[in-house]
Amino acid sequence: MKRSVFLFWLYSNLTILCIPIVITMLVLFQSQHLLHSEVIRSNKALLNQVKQSLDNQFKDIKRMGLQLSLDPKVIKYVNQTEFNSSQVKIDTLDLITSLRSYAASNGDINDLYVYMKKQHFGVTTSTMNQDDLLFQLLHEPNKGITFKKWSDSMEKIYFGNFLQLAEDDMVYMQSLPIQNADEAPATLVVMLNAERLKAAISNIQLAQAGIVLILDSSNKPMMIAGEPGHVSDLDLAQISSSAEGSFSQKWDKEEVTVSYVSSVENEWKYVSIVPTKIYAAKVSQLRSWIYAGLFLCIFVGGPMSIWLTRRHYMPIRRMVDLVSPKVKSNMQDSKDEFLLLQSFMSENAAFQDTANTTIRKQQDVLRSHFLARLLKGRVESGSALAQSMASFDLRFETNRFAVLLFHIGDYSALFNDNGSRDSESKLQYVYYIVTNITEELLGRKHTVFTTEVDGMIAFLVNIQHEDEAQAKHDLIDAAQVAQEVIQGKFYIQLTIGISDIHPTLTGIPHGFDEALEALEYKFVIGPSQIIPFDRIKRPKNELYYPLDMERQLINHIRTGQYEEAMEAVSELIVTNVSDGTLSLQLGKLLMFELIGTILKAIEHLDQGPNELAVEKHALIKQLTQCESFAEIEDEIYKFLKTVCDYVDSKKKSHNTNLKDHVLSYIDEHLADMDLSLTSLSLKFEVNAPYLSRFIKEQSGETFIDYVNKQRVQLAKKLMMDTDDTITDITQKAGFSNSNTFIRVFKRYEGITPGQFRKGDQL
């Protein structure tokens, strides 16, 4: 077998060792870049400082030049045409005084003068000289300019420009007067103190480390601060017209960094030239430390990695050697030692798990069977019982016990998988839900043991409370919470029977019998209930069902009065249940009595031989399937409704025929003076009050009103169609005398019969 684990660990450690090496190199390169960027940024900041300082100084010089150009004495002097008078000499002295005061106000000025172009002389801060002497005194010491070049520059037109006449000879020139610069007779020349400007630049750290140049708009040097060297060798063409920038190049046999910024004030560029070695020294020092670290990582970390890998590998090697040769021969295809050990341990663990699972299942089955026998009182007593309990790990902390029995009702709403599970697996899943939830709730205050007994789930509770009343209350509360959770979230219908609390182990079977008896009482009060044994231990053993109530119920059914019949049935049930718990046997007897009364009422109905036969057969079938009194009561109410609807339909059919016969008989016997409600009731064999109500319901009028209106209509017809007298019409219409006829006629028609006949004749 190859030493794959050793090689894998070795490669892993070396790879980890390479990570800091790679990170160190990245840090080195990034540090160089950041340091270079920081130097450039610092150079630009210092250049901006130089630019701001010099721009302010040049701005002050421009402002002074503008003030001098607008000075009345200067304007008066340059506009003169005659310079030989004595007044001119006085004006010259005044101008010298003014120029001297202006020169003294700004320390960046060496001297200044006004040059008269046509007269070829100049007035300085101390005297007036001809042009050749003026040139010799002020400009000749500077190299790079001749008298001719200087003289030509004096003749040009300037609008406040800074110029470099020669090396270290920077001047500010302005044509005078400023109002007529195109034909200006004079030129103002302000000579700048170049040394002072250089000294100001040199005070900035940037100039101390390198060179600072001031370039004009055409990139020609105007001033150099620092060691100039071979400035002409610099490639200034790389300086673009952008506001700022930087680049590197070779200069005087070394690498330099050139940075520049532009001045908006003068269109000049301020350039710094700093040798790269100034900041490269720091990078070199950093690089040296990093290389030293790399050396230690490689030549010290490498051997350490090999040594540590070998040391960690040896325990694995020894474990592999401990595996028996037989196991090794079956695992020759393993790629490394770990897989071999993993396979060996997995097989061993699987074997152990299988054995433990088998033992646990057998133990659980035997334990459940023992609990079921304990609940039914079918176990040995004495030491044999104690030994059995110890073998099944049953430990009771107290000698008080109670039993809860859970009957599982409908749970079809829990499964919507279209039959993907068989009924047995569904039931086991339901048992699992009910058992776990109930054990958790009961186990909060008591010790609980669970088993399955005759299709029910039994919970043997070892009571921990000394207070028996509180313990009963706890059991009922836990049962209520369990029922709410299981029915509300899992749609499993539960009926729960709870026994009393019994002392000693011998009371456990009594508790089981009590819980079973309480559970059977669900037939009386319905399923999905919690039934403590206290509720049924003193049942009522007398049945209230008087004969007059039975007759009253039969009469309501015969007359089709469903509401009254239902109220009578409800009164019988409530009366029997309200003043005590009805025993199971009497409850069944009450329901059978009610059903018998209803069937007896049906026998008294005037019906055909096959009518209601189907309904009676369906009632008997439904009653055999009912599991509680509530279901039987619902079936009774449904059957009552069917019977009363049948009777009501028969009664409505009879009433329709009775109405036609009664009203026809009245219309045919209007002339009969003896026509009365009594004679009609005798004729149609119904009592007079019922007939009176019936006529009122069918015609909307009382019997007297209906008969009188019909007789008045008959009298009107006779008066219109015949010439009979009022007396004759009175008799033919059934009135007893003429006065009665006239009074009734006037009440319904508003006029007398005589008036009606006269009106009809008209």
KEZA-802987 format. One record per residue (C-alpha): residue in three letters; z, y, x. Coordinates in steps of 0.1 Angstrom, whole numbers, padded with zeros to 4 digits, always signed. Example, Ala and Ser with C-alpha at 12.3 -4.5 7.8 and 13.67 -1.06 7.14 Angstrom:
BEGIN
ala+0078-0045+0123ser+0071-0011+0137
// end
This chain:
BEGIN
met+0000+0000+0000lys-0010+0034+0014arg+0017+0060+0020ser+0001+0083-0006val+0033+0101-0015phe+0040+0110+0021leu+0005+0125+0025phe+0007+0143-0008trp+0041+0159+0000leu+0028+0168+0035tyr-0003+0185+0022ser+0018+0202-0005asn+0043+0216+0021leu+0014+0228+0043thr-0003+0244+0014ile+0030+0262+0005leu+0032+0273+0041cys-0002+0288+0039ile+0007+0309+0009pro+0028+0334+0029ile+0002+0335+0056val-0025+0345+0031ile-0002+0370+0015thr+0006+0385+0049met-0031+0389+0057leu-0037+0406+0023val-0007+0429+0029leu-0021+0438+0063phe-0055+0447+0050gln-0040+0465+0021ser-0017+0484+0043gln-0045+0496+0065his-0064+0508+0035leu-0034+0525+0020leu-0024+0542+0053his-0060+0554+0058ser-0061+0568+0023glu-0027+0584+0028val-0038+0601+0060ile-0070+0615+0043arg-0049+0627+0013ser-0024+0643+0037asn-0052+0660+0057lys-0068+0674+0025ala-0034+0687+0014leu-0029+0705+0047leu-0065+0718+0047asn-0058+0732+0012gln-0028+0749+0027val-0049+0764+0055lys-0075+0775+0030gln-0050+0792+0007ser-0034+0810+0036leu-0066+0823+0052asp-0082+0831+0018asn-0053+0853+0010gln-0056+0871+0044phe-0093+0876+0040lys-0088+0887+0004asp-0063+0914+0017ile-0089+0925+0043lys-0116+0928+0016arg-0092+0947-0006met-0084+0971+0023gly-0121+0975+0030leu-0128+0984-0006gln-0100+1009-0007leu-0113+1025+0026ser-0148+1026+0011leu-0136+1045-0019asp-0114+1069+0001pro-0125+1105-0006lys-0122+1115+0030val-0145+1086+0041ile-0170+1093+0014lys-0171+1130+0022tyr-0175+1124+0059val-0204+1098+0057asn-0223+1120+0032gln-0224+1150+0056thr-0257+1159+0072glu-0245+1185+0098phe-0220+1172+0124asn-0220+1202+0148ser-0197+1226+0129ser-0160+1230+0137gln-0152+1217+0102val-0168+1184+0111lys-0144+1181+0140ile-0115+1187+0117asp-0128+1161+0093thr-0133+1136+0122leu-0096+1140+0131asp-0086+1134+0095leu-0109+1103+0093ile-0093+1089+0126thr-0059+1094+0111ser-0069+1076+0079leu-0085+1047+0098arg-0054+1044+0120ser-0031+1042+0089tyr-0054+1015+0074ala-0054+0995+0106ala-0017+0997+0109ser-0012+0983+0074asn-0027+0949+0082gly-0016+0929+0112asp-0047+0907+0111ile-0069+0937+0122asn-0076+0945+0158asp-0094+0977+0152leu-0119+0993+0127tyr-0145+1020+0129val-0172+1038+0108tyr-0206+1037+0124met-0230+1066+0116lys-0265+1051+0116lys-0286+1083+0121gln-0262+1100+0145his-0256+1068+0165phe-0219+1073+0170gly-0188+1057+0156val-0153+1069+0146thr-0125+1045+0156thr-0088+1046+0150ser-0084+1067+0182thr-0116+1086+0190met-0152+1093+0182asn-0178+1077+0207gln-0215+1073+0210asp-0229+1039+0202asp-0233+1027+0238leu-0197+1037+0248leu-0184+1023+0215phe-0201+0989+0222gln-0187+0988+0257leu-0152+0996+0246leu-0150+0972+0216his-0176+0944+0220glu-0188+0940+0255pro-0159+0918+0267asn-0170+0892+0241lys-0197+0869+0253gly-0228+0860+0233ile-0238+0895+0220thr-0260+0923+0234phe-0261+0960+0227lys-0295+0955+0210lys-0282+0927+0188trp-0251+0948+0180ser-0272+0979+0172asp-0295+0959+0149ser-0265+0945+0130met-0252+0980+0124glu-0285+0990+0107lys-0283+0963+0081ile-0269+0966+0046tyr-0236+0948+0038phe-0217+0943+0006gly-0183+0933+0021asn-0194+0904+0043phe-0175+0885+0071leu-0196+0879+0101gln-0192+0864+0136leu-0209+0888+0160ala-0199+0867+0190glu-0174+0840+0200asp-0140+0850+0189asp-0155+0882+0175met-0152+0880+0137val-0157+0912+0117tyr-0158+0924+0081met-0187+0948+0074gln-0194+0971+0044ser-0222+0997+0039leu-0209+1032+0031pro-0208+1047+0006ile-0204+1017-0016gln-0220+1036-0045asn-0253+1039-0026ala-0253+1008-0004asp-0291+1004-0003glu-0295+1038+0015ala-0261+1038+0031pro-0258+1063+0061ala-0229+1045+0076thr-0213+1010+0081leu-0176+1002+0080val-0167+0976+0107val-0133+0959+0105met-0126+0938+0137leu-0103+0908+0129asn-0076+0895+0151ala-0090+0861+0158glu-0060+0850+0180arg-0036+0858+0153leu-0056+0838+0127lys-0058+0809+0151ala-0020+0811+0157ala-0014+0810+0120ile-0036+0779+0117ser-0019+0763+0148asn+0015+0766+0131ile+0003+0740+0105gln+0009+0703+0115leu-0027+0694+0109ala-0039+0717+0137gln-0013+0704+0161ala-0026+0668+0156gly-0063+0677+0158ile-0088+0705+0154val-0094+0729+0125leu-0129+0745+0120ile-0140+0773+0097leu-0177+0769+0088asp-0199+0794+0070ser-0222+0785+0041ser-0248+0771+0066asn-0221+0749+0083lys-0220+0770+0114pro-0186+0773+0131met-0170+0807+0127met-0135+0799+0141ile-0120+0770+0159ala-0082+0763+0161gly-0070+0737+0186glu-0087+0722+0216pro-0124+0728+0209gly-0138+0701+0231his-0175+0694+0224val-0177+0707+0189ser-0214+0709+0192asp-0215+0671+0194leu-0201+0668+0159asp-0225+0657+0132leu-0216+0685+0107ala-0247+0676+0086gln-0226+0650+0068ile-0205+0678+0052ser-0221+0682+0018ser-0218+0710-0007ser-0191+0692-0027ala-0157+0708-0031glu-0141+0683-0007gly-0146+0650+0011ser-0140+0630+0043phe-0158+0607+0066ser-0154+0590+0100gln-0175+0593+0131lys-0175+0589+0169trp-0167+0621+0188asp-0160+0626+0224lys-0158+0588+0229glu-0132+0582+0202glu-0131+0576+0165val-0121+0606+0144thr-0116+0613+0107val-0133+0644+0094ser-0119+0660+0062tyr-0131+0692+0046val-0125+0715+0016ser-0146+0744+0003ser-0135+0779-0004val-0147+0796-0035glu-0137+0830-0022asn-0160+0831+0009glu-0182+0800+0004trp-0167+0787+0037lys-0156+0752+0045tyr-0123+0744+0062val-0127+0713+0083ser-0101+0691+0101ile-0108+0667+0128val-0080+0642+0135pro-0083+0612+0159thr-0080+0579+0142lys-0057+0566+0168ile-0029+0589+0155tyr-0024+0567+0124ala-0040+0536+0138ala-0010+0532+0162lys+0012+0525+0131val-0013+0500+0118ser-0014+0483+0152gln+0024+0480+0153leu+0023+0466+0118arg-0004+0442+0128ser+0016+0430+0158trp+0046+0422+0137ile+0024+0403+0112tyr+0007+0383+0139ala+0041+0374+0153gly+0052+0362+0118leu+0020+0342+0115phe+0026+0325+0148leu+0062+0315+0137cys+0049+0302+0104ile+0022+0281+0120phe+0040+0268+0151val+0075+0265+0137gly+0069+0260+0100gly+0042+0233+0106pro+0065+0209+0126met+0094+0217+0102ser+0072+0207+0072ile+0063+0174+0088trp+0099+0166+0096leu+0112+0176+0062thr+0084+0156+0044arg+0093+0125+0064arg+0130+0129+0057his+0124+0133+0020tyr+0100+0104+0019met+0123+0078+0034pro+0145+0073+0003ile+0113+0066-0017arg+0102+0041+0009arg+0135+0023+0008met+0133+0021-0031val+0099+0006-0029asp+0111-0020-0004leu+0139-0030-0028val+0113-0039-0055ser+0109-0077-0054pro+0077-0091-0038lys+0067-0106-0072val+0068-0073-0089lys+0048-0058-0059ser+0021-0084-0062asn+0016-0075-0099met+0013-0038-0090gln-0011-0038-0060asp-0035-0016-0079ser-0009+0013-0080lys-0023+0044-0062asp+0010+0054-0048glu+0047+0046-0045phe+0057+0068-0075leu+0033+0050-0098leu+0047+0016-0087leu+0083+0027-0093gln+0073+0043-0126ser+0056+0012-0138phe+0086-0009-0128met+0111+0014-0144ser+0089+0018-0176glu+0086-0020-0181asn+0124-0024-0175ala+0132+0005-0199ala+0108-0009-0225phe+0125-0043-0223gln+0159-0026-0226asp+0148-0005-0256thr+0133-0035-0274ala+0165-0054-0269asn+0187-0025-0280thr+0166-0018-0310thr+0167-0054-0322ile+0205-0055-0317arg+0209-0021-0335lys+0188-0032-0365gln+0207-0064-0369gln+0240-0045-0365asp+0229-0019-0391val+0219-0046-0416leu+0251-0066-0411arg+0272-0035-0413ser+0255-0024-0446his+0259-0059-0460phe+0296-0058-0451leu+0301-0024-0467ala+0285-0037-0499arg+0308-0067-0500leu+0338-0045-0493leu+0329-0022-0523lys+0326-0052-0546gly+0358-0068-0533arg+0342-0098-0518val+0357-0097-0483glu+0386-0115-0467ser+0420-0099-0464gly+0444-0096-0436ser+0435-0101-0400ala+0400-0114-0408leu+0392-0081-0426ala+0405-0060-0397gln+0385-0081-0372ser+0353-0077-0392met+0359-0039-0395ala+0364-0036-0357ser+0332-0056-0350phe+0312-0032-0372asp+0329-0001-0358leu+0345+0008-0391arg+0376+0029-0385phe+0395+0045-0414glu+0418+0074-0404thr+0437+0074-0437asn+0445+0050-0466arg+0429+0071-0494phe+0394+0062-0505ala+0368+0073-0531val+0333+0060-0540leu+0302+0080-0549leu+0272+0062-0564phe+0238+0079-0564his+0212+0066-0589ile+0177+0076-0578gly+0155+0088-0607asp+0120+0101-0607tyr+0106+0111-0573ser+0069+0111-0579ala+0066+0149-0574leu+0077+0144-0537phe+0045+0124-0529asn+0010+0138-0534asp-0008+0114-0510asn-0028+0095-0537gly-0012+0062-0529ser-0015+0063-0491arg+0021+0049-0490asp+0033+0018-0506ser+0062+0020-0531glu+0087+0004-0507ser+0080+0029-0479lys+0083+0057-0504leu+0117+0044-0516gln+0129+0041-0480tyr+0119+0076-0473val+0138+0088-0504tyr+0169+0069-0493tyr+0166+0085-0459ile+0165+0120-0474val+0194+0114-0498thr+0216+0096-0472asn+0212+0122-0445ile+0218+0153-0467thr+0248+0137-0485glu+0264+0123-0453glu+0262+0158-0437leu+0278+0175-0467leu+0306+0149-0472gly+0312+0145-0435arg+0322+0182-0431lys+0357+0174-0445his+0359+0136-0447thr+0347+0104-0431val+0318+0088-0449phe+0301+0054-0448thr+0268+0046-0465thr+0252+0015-0479glu+0228+0003-0505val+0241-0016-0535asp+0220-0030-0564gly+0193-0003-0559met+0218+0025-0557ile+0231+0044-0527ala+0269+0041-0523phe+0291+0064-0502leu+0325+0052-0492val+0346+0083-0485asn+0377+0081-0464ile+0397+0111-0478gln+0413+0133-0451his+0431+0158-0474glu+0467+0152-0485asp+0461+0172-0517glu+0444+0148-0541ala+0433+0175-0565gln+0417+0195-0537ala+0400+0163-0524lys+0385+0156-0558his+0373+0192-0560asp+0357+0188-0525leu+0338+0157-0536ile+0324+0173-0567asp+0314+0204-0548ala+0296+0183-0521ala+0279+0163-0548gln+0267+0195-0566val+0253+0210-0534ala+0236+0177-0525gln+0220+0174-0560glu+0208+0211-0559val+0192+0206-0524ile+0177+0172-0531gln+0164+0180-0566gly+0154+0216-0557lys+0136+0210-0524phe+0125+0174-0525tyr+0121+0169-0563ile+0142+0137-0563gln+0162+0133-0596leu+0198+0121-0590thr+0226+0110-0612ile+0259+0108-0594gly+0291+0088-0604ile+0324+0097-0587ser+0354+0075-0588asp+0391+0085-0586ile+0409+0084-0553his+0426+0051-0546pro+0452+0042-0519thr+0448+0012-0495leu+0417-0009-0489thr+0423-0030-0520gly+0416+0001-0541ile+0380+0004-0529pro+0366-0022-0554his+0383-0003-0582gly+0367+0029-0570phe+0333+0012-0570asp+0338-0001-0606glu+0349+0034-0617ala+0319+0051-0601leu+0296+0024-0616glu+0311+0030-0651ala+0308+0068-0647leu+0272+0063-0637glu+0264+0042-0668tyr+0277+0071-0689lys+0244+0089-0681phe+0231+0071-0712val+0254+0094-0733ile+0250+0127-0715gly+0216+0122-0699pro+0203+0118-0664ser+0205+0142-0634gln+0242+0147-0640ile+0274+0146-0619ile+0299+0124-0637pro+0335+0121-0624phe+0354+0091-0637asp+0381+0116-0650arg+0356+0127-0676ile+0352+0093-0692lys+0385+0075-0686arg+0399+0084-0721pro+0369+0080-0745lys+0369+0087-0782asn+0369+0055-0802glu+0363+0069-0838leu+0329+0077-0853tyr+0326+0106-0877tyr+0298+0098-0902pro+0309+0105-0939leu+0289+0093-0969asp+0282+0128-0983met+0267+0139-0950glu+0244+0109-0951arg+0233+0117-0987gln+0228+0154-0978leu+0206+0143-0948ile+0186+0120-0971asn+0181+0148-0997his+0168+0172-0970ile+0143+0146-0958arg+0131+0138-0993thr+0125+0175-1000gly+0108+0181-0966gln+0134+0206-0954tyr+0131+0200-0917glu+0154+0229-0905glu+0182+0217-0928ala+0177+0181-0918met+0178+0189-0881glu+0209+0211-0886ala+0226+0181-0904val+0218+0157-0875ser+0229+0183-0849glu+0262+0188-0868leu+0269+0151-0868ile+0263+0148-0831val+0283+0179-0822thr+0312+0168-0844asn+0314+0134-0827val+0311+0148-0791ser+0330+0181-0793asp+0366+0168-0798gly+0366+0141-0771thr+0343+0120-0749leu+0325+0096-0771ser+0325+0060-0757leu+0292+0045-0747gln+0294+0019-0776leu+0301+0045-0803gly+0274+0068-0789lys+0248+0040-0793leu+0262+0032-0828leu+0259+0069-0838met+0222+0070-0828phe+0215+0037-0847glu+0232+0051-0878leu+0211+0083-0877ile+0179+0063-0873gly+0189+0040-0902thr+0196+0070-0925ile+0161+0084-0917leu+0144+0051-0924lys+0165+0048-0957ala+0153+0083-0968ile+0117+0072-0961glu+0121+0042-0984his+0129+0066-1013leu+0098+0087-1008asp+0068+0083-1032gln+0044+0069-1006gly+0017+0043-1002pro+0025+0010-0986asn+0008+0020-0953glu+0019+0056-0950leu+0042+0065-0921ala+0039+0029-0909val+0023+0039-0876glu+0049+0066-0870lys+0078+0041-0876his+0063+0017-0852ala+0059+0044-0826leu+0095+0055-0831ile+0108+0020-0825lys+0087+0017-0793gln+0099+0050-0780leu+0136+0043-0787thr+0134+0011-0766gln+0122+0032-0736cys+0149+0059-0739glu+0175+0060-0711ser+0199+0085-0726phe+0213+0099-0758ala+0194+0132-0752glu+0161+0113-0752ile+0170+0094-0784glu+0180+0127-0800asp+0147+0143-0791glu+0128+0113-0806ile+0149+0116-0838tyr+0140+0153-0841lys+0103+0145-0835phe+0103+0118-0861leu+0122+0141-0885lys+0095+0167-0880thr+0068+0141-0888val+0085+0129-0920cys+0093+0164-0932asp+0057+0176-0926tyr+0045+0146-0945val+0068+0154-0975asp+0059+0191-0973ser+0022+0183-0975lys+0028+0160-1005lys+0049+0187-1022lys+0022+0214-1016ser-0004+0192-1032his+0019+0186-1062asn+0026+0223-1065thr-0011+0232-1066asn-0016+0209-1096leu+0015+0221-1113lys+0004+0257-1110asp-0029+0250-1126his-0014+0231-1155val+0014+0256-1162leu-0008+0287-1162ser-0035+0269-1183tyr-0009+0259-1208ile+0005+0294-1211asp-0030+0309-1216glu-0037+0283-1243his-0004+0289-1262leu-0001+0327-1262ala-0002+0328-1300asp+0028+0305-1301met+0058+0326-1308asp+0081+0298-1296leu+0065+0298-1261ser+0095+0300-1237leu+0107+0289-1202thr+0127+0261-1218ser+0098+0247-1237leu+0077+0248-1205ser+0104+0230-1185leu+0106+0203-1211lys+0069+0200-1213phe+0064+0195-1175glu+0098+0178-1168val+0112+0203-1143asn+0144+0223-1146ala+0141+0258-1159pro+0154+0277-1128tyr+0130+0259-1105leu+0101+0266-1129ser+0111+0303-1131arg+0110+0305-1092phe+0078+0285-1091ile+0060+0309-1115lys+0073+0339-1096glu+0060+0324-1063gln+0026+0315-1076ser+0018+0345-1098gly+0040+0372-1082glu+0056+0380-1116thr+0084+0367-1137phe+0077+0344-1166ile+0083+0371-1192asp+0061+0397-1175tyr+0033+0372-1170val+0033+0361-1207asn+0036+0397-1220lys+0007+0409-1198gln-0015+0380-1209arg-0007+0387-1246val-0015+0424-1242gln-0049+0415-1227leu-0055+0391-1257ala-0045+0419-1281lys-0069+0444-1264lys-0098+0419-1266leu-0090+0414-1304met-0089+0452-1311met-0123+0457-1293asp-0140+0426-1308thr-0126+0425-1344asp-0115+0447-1372asp-0082+0429-1377thr-0052+0450-1386ile-0024+0456-1361thr-0002+0432-1381asp-0028+0404-1378ile-0034+0411-1341thr+0004+0410-1336gln+0006+0375-1350lys-0025+0363-1332ala-0012+0376-1299gly+0022+0357-1304phe+0045+0388-1309ser+0073+0383-1335asn+0068+0417-1352ser+0047+0449-1350asn+0075+0470-1334thr+0078+0446-1305phe+0041+0445-1301ile+0038+0483-1301arg+0067+0487-1276val+0053+0460-1251phe+0018+0473-1254lys+0028+0509-1246arg+0050+0497-1216tyr+0020+0480-1199glu-0009+0503-1211gly+0009+0537-1215ile-0004+0542-1251thr+0001+0526-1285pro-0023+0500-1299gly-0035+0526-1325gln-0043+0551-1298phe-0061+0524-1278arg-0083+0515-1309lys-0092+0551-1316gly-0101+0557-1280asp-0122+0525-1280gln-0140+0536-1311leu-0148+0570-1296
// end
